[in-house]
Amino acid sequence: MADLASALAGSLLEKLGSLVYRELYLAWGVQSDVQKLERTILTIKIVLLDAESKQASNPKLSVWLGQLKDILYDIEDVMDEIEYKVLRKQAITTYGSAMAKVRHFFSSPMALSSRLKLAHKIKNIRERLDEINAEKVQFNLTERHEEVHVNPLWREKTHSFIDPSTVIGRHGDKEEIKKSLMHPNPTRNLNIIAIVGLGGMGKTTLAKAVYNDESVVNHFQLRMWVCVSENFNVTRLVEDILKSARVKVDKNSSNEDTLQTSLRELLKDKRFLLVLDDVWNENRNKWTELRDLLTGGSHGSVIVVTTRSRRVSSVLDPIYTHSVEGLSKEESLSLFVKCAFKEGEDKLYPNLLPIADEIVKRCKGVPLAVKSLGGLLYSKVDESEWEFVRGNEIWELEENEGGILPALQLSYNQMPIHLKRCFAYCVNFPKDHEFLNILLIEQWVAHGLILQRSANKKQELEDIGELYIKELMSICFFQDLDELNFCVYSFKMHDLVHDLVLSIGHEEWLEIDSDNKDVASTVRHLSISSSDQQVSKFSNKLTNVRSIMFRTKPHVSSVEACISRFKSLRVLAIPYSDFENLPSSIGTQKHLRYLDLSGNKSIKKLPNSICKLHNLQTLVLGGCENLERLPKDMRNMINLRFLTISTKDTCLFVNGVCCFNSLQILYVMDCPRLECLFPQMDNCLTNLRTLLFWECKSLTSLPPIIKHLKALESLYICDCEEIDLTGGGEGDAQDLNLRLQFLYIENLSKLEILPEWLLGSANTLKELRIMGCENLKVLPEWLPTLKSLQTLEITECNELSSLPVGIHHMKTLRKVKIKDCPELVTRLEDWSNILELELDSKNAEDDKVM
């Protein structure tokens, strides 16, 4: 199942145990029932990891877990409802009119009827939970903690023997590795080489080909091969190394000391090659312990490590890291034919080869995928069977040990619970979807998948989400990283990885299209790419939907039907639609955290009822170029943390006094008439960390509030033709005590000099990029006083003729790029301390361009 009951129970316990929630339950008079709920969840949670590891082989247990999750979600909704009422009271008390305050007083949620209704709901949930708790005894579950990894030994231990004829498309890879193997770093006694790539890419096969190469065999006096897998136990590895070298190991009489002595004697004065296959260990201390035992060989000894994780590779400190890429189409087809036919038999069935060609396209060059599907079709010559494979998802195929899903499943099983939940959520996106980091992270936040543990309380949720993405990239579950602008980047998921996420999350996800037949009651996430009639048909069969993503332009009636039907939504994404008015019923979505209306060029206004979404954290209005204005009561959205805006309005947030103190990220985009922003706002945006202005062609200055944004870390100003940056930071700039770390300035035609208020970030500014500022004549003399500046990039600044004295001697500066600045000349030797230097030949005094 996509979302793990153990993780859901853990997040609920964290909320239930917080001081804030305890005070709420006391005020509502439901403290006793809530405490009983908490105790029951705790007794169930301790066996949930065991239950989740066994559910694949026990259908009854899987059903039990599903029923438990239904209850846990209901508990979460009740808690959310209480929180919403508190937020609503806070918004009305702070910003409401006198009449609104009177109405709220007489309809107070603290009224007896509301309290009785809530108490009855909690009691009903508690009774259901007690029943579930009583049923768990039949499954004989044991207590298990998260740090204990489930280890499905699906993969047989690898060995070093290989038929060279089966290695296809890896000659170049093999020669590159051999080069480093035969000519290692002369300053090191023991060299490490890492082979890194996605599971199934052929790392082990490649390592075997190198290991058995004749020149390698002759070069090393001793060769050993050990399959490490998840269990990086040093004593066990020493024993396996000895066994690989054919040293007899008596388990009864051998202990740690005797094993280590035997290993030292084995390696002494020998140039050895050791392959450690399938390494997952990221603990540097464990690696150091093993490496220290292997230093007794002669000069030129090498350890080759294969791993799926770049984090593992970084721990090893290798002299060379080889990334294994996918096979070409021709190489994949050749490998497929070898696996699917007996030698020469393919020529007897020419009708099957075009189908084979289509099948290997799906495999995207991953050898394990090619071999798995080729092996599945081995000796089958019926064309319909080949068509079946071509037309079906890999996860639907019957997989044996060594098949593609078990290979990727192992990577998934290695993940901590928080990553499993975030990865499983990606079932909501189609194959080849181009993810944007900022939007995916905010969706994770909306569903409560990112939690601030005690160790990272000071980290913002967005920062933690960035770490999650990096972790998923390190094990190749995300790939094809493409850095865009403004710290935004895109990435994709390999098709085979997408197949894995489908196999994990298919019970909770449904795509409504023309082919739908059955709808499972477990569905919580909808992707809609069908007609309005289909939406209406299937929405009536579902009750617990938490996210809806429209993949095609819906009619407003479909949107209204979804809003009216599903009251537990956390995410609602309707990008690139064309309706003119968002239904006013949107205000009934008490639980909604994420609303995406981006790219709607028809919408002209938003209903004021949207301001009742006190739980809303993300509102995406970028590309809504005909939006006339924002609702007048937007300040009531007191939980908003991410906001992108496009509008025809001339002034934003006129009524926004003392609002948006939860806002972390603000993008003001494509607002051609915008002239002013945040007028008369002095105590606002106190937590704003990222601010972007893009294509605001009438904006003449930054808002005066800029000098108060002490949490601001990133400022991007692009294509704002009339803006003057020298305003906004009046007073002694050095006393502003700003925290700006990144400043990107692009295509500001009126910019002639950098503003002095930047000095307020003299201790924090790390990156300064200036692009396309055609009238920038000089950089300020105080620029070298920026104590933390690491990156300086200046491009297409036609009038810039000199750099300030001392800029070459900035101790923190590591990266400099100067391009297309025809009036600027600088000497290469002046930048000798710069690690990364990129100068145009016309900017460098000599012709040596670095």
Helices and strands as residue ranges (DSSP letters): H 5-16, H 19-28, H 31-45, H 48-54, G 55-57, H 59-95, H 98-106, H 112-135, G 136-139, G 164-166, H 171-182, E 190-196, H 203-211, H 214-219, E 222-229, H 234-244, H 256-267, E 272-279, H 284-293, E 301-307, H 310-316, E 320-323, H 329-340, G 345-348, G 350-352, H 353-363, H 367-376, H 383-390, G 394-396, H 404-413, H 417-425, G 426-428, E 435-436, H 437-446, G 454-456, H 461-474, E 479-483, E 489-492, H 495-505, E 509-512, E 525-528, H 532-539, E 547-550, H 556-565, E 571-573, G 584-588, E 594-596, G 608-612, E 618-621, G 634-636, E 642-645, E 651-652, E 665-669, E 676-677, E 690-694, G 704-708, E 714-718, G 733-735, E 742-746, G 756-761, E 767-771, G 783-785, E 791-795, G 807-809, E 815-819, G 828-831, E 836-839
